Structures are given as C-alpha cells and as structure tokens.
Amino acid sequence: MVLSGYGLNCEDETKFAFELAGSAADIVHINDLIASPAKLKRYQIMAVPGGFSFGDDTGSGKAFANKLRNHLDEQLRKFLESDRLVIGICNGFQILTNLGILPGALTNNDSVRYHVRWVDLKVAESGPWLSGMKMLSLPVAHGEGRYYLPPRELKKLKKQKQVALRYTKGEIARWQNLPANPNGALDNIAGVTAFGGRVLGLMPHPERAISFTHLPHWTYLKEVYSREGKPLPRFGPGFQIFKNARKYFN
C-alpha cells in the first residue's frame, strides 16, 4: 500500500517501483484509509512517499502525521507490531519521525535552500530493506533534510544499530565535485530504522533510481561498458530496495 493525499506526489513512481520488483501495489488515499481502517490489514507493506504534504505549512510532515495519529493510531501500532514492513521516503521520512515511529527529526538544510542532486550512500546497518547492499547512489530533493538528534539519543541510536544510511564521498559526489553531505545532517545520517529494521526512513529517493538510465552519468558509463564489452545494466541502484521488500515475504 502506497499512501497518497494532501500533497504527497510520488505515489505513482513508488507504486511502479514495487510492481517492477514483483509486488502487487495499491495507491490508497489517506481519507479512504480513515474511512475503512480495516484496509490496512490487507497489506504487508506500507509506503509513505515523498512530496509536500499540506504544503509544509506547519513544517514538513507534521500535519500529515497528526492526521494519521488522530485517526489511525491504534491500527498503525498493530501494523508496526506485526511482521510487516514500512518505508518513509523524503516527506514520508519526515512524517514517520513526527509520528514518533522513527527517532530524530528532519530540520532545515544548513544552507537554508532546497537541494536537488544525487548523493552517495554507505549502508551502516542492512536489515530487510537494505539486505546485501553496501553502497548506493540516489537523488535527493528536499529543503528540510538535515537529520538531528540530541547527543544522548544519538549515542543510543548508534548503540542500537539504528543508523541505516550515511552520506559518503563516492563516485557521483566526486564526479559532481560536491560535498558528500547535502544538508548538514548530524553524523552524515541519511536514513534510520526501527522495529528491528522493518521500518526504514530515508531522505534520498530510491524510486527515482530504479533504472540504469536514471543515473546522472549513465551516458559516460555506457561508453565504459561498451569499451569493456559489457552489456548495459537494466536496473539502477534504488531498485534493490524494492526487491528486498519483495524477498522478505517469500
């Protein structure tokens, strides 16, 4: 199930990514879910996609989180306690932190500007969503992506191995000649987990990197593969995340 409504705007791409990985996926408007909360029981995965819910007027993700809390708190708690998966991408990550499902908060980028670019990521802890992955590159598009936790809570986060992804200086960051960390996130944190890794929140967009030709330097890589006599890959680095979700229930 991919949530939609009130300014979330990446539901179609997210649904397509799940379907490409072999999952059946539905887009469900939050109002339809509130009207029929039992719908949640039908699904094994809940995705909260990116966008600008409620125009970020009260802060990114806050209003949407309040709507979920006020109407679906008990159903969400039961969903989280069962053997199911949840992913929050960009605005979805902000919503999950505002709900308290994931620790920490996402605040204004240290540049106080909206950033759209690709980043390189190092997998700190794998879990169901990031199984078998060590490094990947994904695009970001946010104005409030700077992850923050007070020092004591950050120490606890690390001890409990809940840091999922960190920004790092990889191939694309060097190619673009840009800083590894796009927003000033504490300890370079780009994503965190909870509930034993079954819940993942991340600022980068994996659904925008499911094809090899999504990569910003794919034309360069095409020449490299051609000269080495290698076939072009079909999928991009974000695709594995959706494949892993499908594998979890096999």
C-alpha positions in Angstrom: 0.0 0.0 0.0 1.3 3.4 -1.0 -0.3 6.3 0.8 -1.5 9.4 -1.1 -3.3 12.7 -0.5 -2.8 16.3 0.6 0.4 17.0 -1.3 2.2 13.6 -1.4 3.2 13.4 -5.0 5.5 10.4 -5.5 2.9 7.7 -5.1 2.8 6.7 -8.8 6.6 6.2 -9.1 6.7 4.4 -5.8 3.9 2.0 -6.8 5.7 1.4 -10.2 8.9 0.5 -8.4 7.2 -2.1 -6.2 5.4 -3.6 -9.1 8.6 -3.7 -11.2 10.1 -5.7 -8.3 7.3 -8.2 -8.5 4.9 -6.9 -5.8 1.3 -6.1 -6.1 0.7 -2.5 -5.1 -2.2 -0.1 -4.5 -2.3 3.6 -4.0 -4.6 4.4 -1.1 -5.8 7.9 -0.2 -5.4 8.7 3.5 -9.1 9.6 3.6 -10.2 6.2 2.2 -8.0 4.5 4.8 -9.5 6.6 7.6 -13.0 5.7 6.3 -12.1 2.0 6.3 -9.2 1.3 8.7 -9.6 -2.4 8.2 -8.0 -2.0 4.8 -4.6 -1.8 6.5 -4.9 -5.5 7.4 -4.8 -6.4 3.7 -1.3 -5.2 3.2 2.2 -6.5 4.1 4.0 -3.2 3.2 3.1 0.4 3.8 5.0 3.1 1.9 4.7 6.8 2.8 6.1 8.5 -0.3 7.7 11.9 -0.9 6.1 15.2 -1.7 5.0 18.3 0.1 2.1 17.2 2.4 -0.1 20.1 3.4 2.4 22.4 1.6 4.9 22.0 4.5 2.9 25.0 6.0 3.3 23.8 9.6 6.7 22.2 9.0 7.5 19.2 6.8 5.3 16.1 7.6 3.7 17.5 10.8 0.1 18.0 9.6 0.0 14.6 7.8 1.5 12.9 10.8 -1.2 14.5 13.0 -3.9 13.2 10.7 -2.6 9.7 10.9 -2.2 9.9 14.7 -5.6 11.3 15.3 -7.5 8.7 13.1 -5.3 5.6 12.8 -3.1 5.5 15.8 -4.2 2.1 17.1 -4.3 0.5 13.6 -0.8 1.7 12.8 0.5 0.4 16.1 -0.9 -3.1 15.4 0.6 -2.9 11.9 4.0 -2.0 13.2 4.0 -4.7 15.9 3.2 -7.4 13.3 5.7 -8.9 10.9 5.2 -6.2 8.2 7.4 -3.5 6.5 7.1 0.3 6.4 9.2 2.7 4.4 9.1 6.5 4.5 10.8 8.3 1.7 11.7 12.0 2.0 8.5 13.7 3.1 7.4 10.2 4.2 10.6 10.0 6.4 9.6 13.4 7.9 6.1 12.1 8.6 7.4 8.9 10.4 9.7 11.0 12.6 6.8 13.3 13.5 4.7 10.3 14.4 7.5 9.0 16.7 7.7 5.8 14.7 11.3 6.7 13.8 13.7 8.5 16.1 15.0 12.0 15.4 13.8 15.0 13.4 14.4 16.5 10.0 15.1 20.2 10.0 16.1 22.9 7.5 19.1 22.2 5.4 22.1 24.1 6.8 22.2 26.2 3.5 18.5 27.1 4.1 18.0 26.2 0.5 16.1 23.5 -1.4 18.6 21.0 -2.8 18.1 18.7 -5.8 21.1 16.4 -6.6 22.5 12.9 -6.4 24.3 11.6 -3.3 26.4 8.6 -2.5 25.3 6.5 0.5 27.1 3.9 2.7 24.9 1.2 4.3 25.6 1.3 8.0 23.1 -1.4 9.0 21.3 -3.6 6.5 18.1 -5.1 7.8 15.2 -6.3 5.5 15.2 -3.2 3.2 18.9 -2.9 2.6 19.9 -6.6 2.7 23.0 -7.4 0.7 23.8 -3.7 0.0 27.0 -1.8 0.9 27.0 1.3 -1.2 24.4 3.0 -3.5 23.7 6.4 -5.1 20.3 8.0 -5.1 18.8 11.5 -5.8 17.7 13.9 -3.1 15.2 16.7 -3.4 14.4 18.5 -0.1 14.6 21.7 1.9 14.3 20.1 5.3 16.6 17.0 5.2 19.1 17.7 8.0 18.8 14.9 10.4 19.1 15.8 14.1 19.1 14.0 17.5 20.3 15.3 20.9 23.8 13.8 21.8 22.4 11.3 24.3 19.8 10.0 21.9 22.3 9.8 19.1 24.5 7.7 21.2 21.6 5.4 21.9 20.7 5.3 18.2 24.2 4.1 17.3 24.3 1.6 20.2 21.0 0.1 19.0 22.3 0.0 15.4 19.5 2.1 14.0 21.6 4.2 11.6 20.8 2.7 8.2 22.5 5.1 5.7 25.2 7.7 5.8 26.2 10.2 3.2 29.6 9.5 1.9 32.1 10.7 -0.8 31.6 8.2 -3.6 31.8 8.1 -7.3 28.9 10.5 -8.0 29.9 13.1 -5.3 33.4 13.2 -6.8 32.1 13.4 -10.3 29.8 16.3 -9.4 32.5 17.9 -7.3 30.0 18.4 -4.4 30.2 17.8 -0.7 29.1 14.3 0.3 26.5 15.6 2.8 23.9 17.8 1.0 22.1 19.2 4.1 24.4 19.2 7.1 22.8 16.1 8.7 24.2 15.1 12.0 26.8 12.3 11.7 26.1 12.3 7.9 22.9 10.3 8.6 20.6 9.9 5.6 18.4 7.1 6.9 17.4 5.3 10.1 15.5 2.2 11.1 13.2 1.0 13.9 11.3 -2.2 14.8 14.2 -4.4 14.1 14.9 -2.8 10.7 11.4 -3.4 9.4 10.7 0.3 9.3 13.1 2.4 7.2 13.1 6.2 6.7 15.4 7.9 4.3 15.7 11.3 2.7 17.0 10.1 -0.8 14.5 8.8 -3.3 15.1 5.1 -4.3 12.0 5.2 -6.6 13.8 7.8 -8.8 16.8 5.5 -9.3 15.3 2.2 -10.4 16.7 2.3 -14.0 20.3 2.4 -15.1 19.4 5.4 -17.3 18.3 7.3 -14.2 21.9 7.7 -13.2 23.2 11.2 -13.9 26.3 9.8 -15.6 24.8 6.9 -17.4 26.0 8.1 -20.8 29.6 8.1 -19.5 29.1 4.6 -18.0 27.6 3.5 -21.3 30.9 4.2 -23.1 32.8 2.5 -20.3 30.7 -0.7 -20.6 30.9 -0.5 -24.4 34.7 -0.3 -24.5 34.9 -3.2 -22.0 32.5 -5.3 -24.0 30.0 -5.5 -21.2 26.2 -5.3 -21.5 24.4 -2.3 -20.1 22.7 -3.0 -16.7 18.9 -2.7 -16.8 18.3 -1.5 -13.2 19.6 1.3 -11.1 20.8 1.3 -7.5 17.4 2.1 -5.9 15.7 -1.0 -7.4 17.3 -3.4 -4.9 15.4 -1.8 -2.0 12.1 -2.7 -3.6 13.4 -6.2 -4.5 14.4 -6.7 -0.9 10.9 -5.9 0.3 9.5 -8.5 -2.1 12.1 -11.1 -0.9 11.2 -10.6 2.7 7.8 -12.2 2.2 9.0 -15.1 0.1 
